[in-house]
Amino acid sequence: MTRLLLLLALCISSVATGQESEEVAVKKAIDTFFEGFHKGDTVLMKSVMMGKFITQTAHKNKEGKDVLTTDDSSTLLKAIGERKSDQKWDERLLDYSIKVDGNMANAWTPYEFWYNDNFNHCGVNSFQLFNDNGQWKIIYLIDTRKKAGCQD
């Protein structure tokens, strides 16, 4: 009986460790994405992106109505690549909530966005990732943006 319990405990701990290491790998992909974002290095960003994918932003317009803006990742890459050298974009991730199931993952990352060292907006990024034969790649990104109520 003791051996059976020991075997069961080992199996459970190895599954938990495997899950944890996948979460670390997902976080690393997101960190690489933002390293490229901050440096203006679109090649580095593309290294953790799965081709061109949909990007969306959920926000309120000037009239206070909910709006969903849809684009694709090439627009984001173009903005990063053409950013003027006197502009500093600093997206500060405040936390990571990562869920993994096999070769699919979701990462929820609350953030603050600072433009030239001044607070600009806050929100949450939601990344969908796919494990492409051992490398986590971003396949979808949606974010929220707001100017106030950032600690909600």
N, C-alpha and C positions, 0 to 999 in steps of 0.2 A: 504494500500500500504506500509506503514511504517513497519507494522508487517511482511509482506512478505519479504521485504528487510532485516530486522533484522534476520529472520529465514534463509534466504539464506546466509547471512554473517556468522552466527553461523555454518552452515553446512560446508561452505568452510574452516573456521578456524579449525574445528575439524578434517577435512580430512588432512589439512596441518600439524596439530600437530601430528596426527597419523603417517604420513609419516616421520616427523622429529624424532619421537621416534624410529621408525624402523631403521633409519639411525644411530642413537646413538647405538642401539643394534648391528648392523653390525660392527660398529667401535669397540665396546667392544669385539666382537669375534676376530677381527684382533689383537687388543691389547693383548688379552689373548694368542693368538698364538705366538706373539713375546715375551711376558713375558716368556713363556716356552722356546722359542728359545734361549733367552739370558741366562736363568738359566740352560739350558741343561735338562729341565724337559719335557720329551716326553709325560708323562701322562697328563700334563697340555695342551700341544699342541693338543693331541688327543681329549681332551674334547670339542674342537671346530672344529674338523675334522669329516667328514662323511665317515668313513672307509678309505679304500685305494683308492686314486684317481690319475689321471695323473698330473704330473708336467712337465713343459717345460721351456726351456730357449732359447731366441732368441739372438744371438750374432754374431760377426764376428770372423772368425778363423784367424790364423797368416798370411794367404795370403790375408786377407781382404774380403773373401767371406762370405755371409750370411749363417748362420747355425742355424737349429732348433734342439735342443737336447731334447729328450723325455725320461722320466723316470716315476717313481711313488713315491707317498708320503712315502712309506716304506724306500726308499733309503735316503730321507731327514731325516727321523726320526733316521735311523741308524747312519748317520753322526753326528747328534746332540748328540745322546746317547753315541757315542764313542769318542767324542771330548776330547782331552787331557786337563787336568786342567790348563796347562800353556798357553792355547789358549783363547783369548778373541775375540768373534765375536760380533760385535755391528752394527746391521742394524738400521740406523736412518731414520725413516719415516719422510718425509718433508711435506707431505700434504695428505689429503684424499679427493677423489671425489667419492661419493657413490650414486648409483642409485638403487632404490627399485621398484619392480613391483610385488605386491602380495607376493608370497613365494619365489621369486628369487631376488638376489641382485648382483651387481657388485661393487667392490671397486678398484679404481685406486690409487696406492700409490707410488709416486716418493720416492727414497731412496738414501742414501749413505751407503756403507758398509765399516766399519773400522775393521781391523785385528790387534790385539794387539796395539790399539791406533794409527795405521797408516792407512791413506786412502788407500783402495784397489780398489774399483770400485763403480759405481753408476748405476742407471737404474730406472725402473718402475716395480712394481708388479701389476698384474691384478688378483684379486681374484673373483671367482664365488662362491656364497653362496646360500644355500637352507635353508628355515625356516622349521626345522623339529619339527613340533608341538610346536612352541613357542621358539625354540632355533636355532639361526643362526649357520650353520655348513658350513665349507669350503668344496667345492666339486671339485675345480679345481684351479690350480695356474700356471700362466705363468709369467716370468720376462724377462727383458732385462738386459744386462750387458755391460758396457763400461768403459774404463779407463780415457777418456777425453771427453770434451764437456758436462759436467754434468749440466751446467746451461742452456742448450738449451731448 
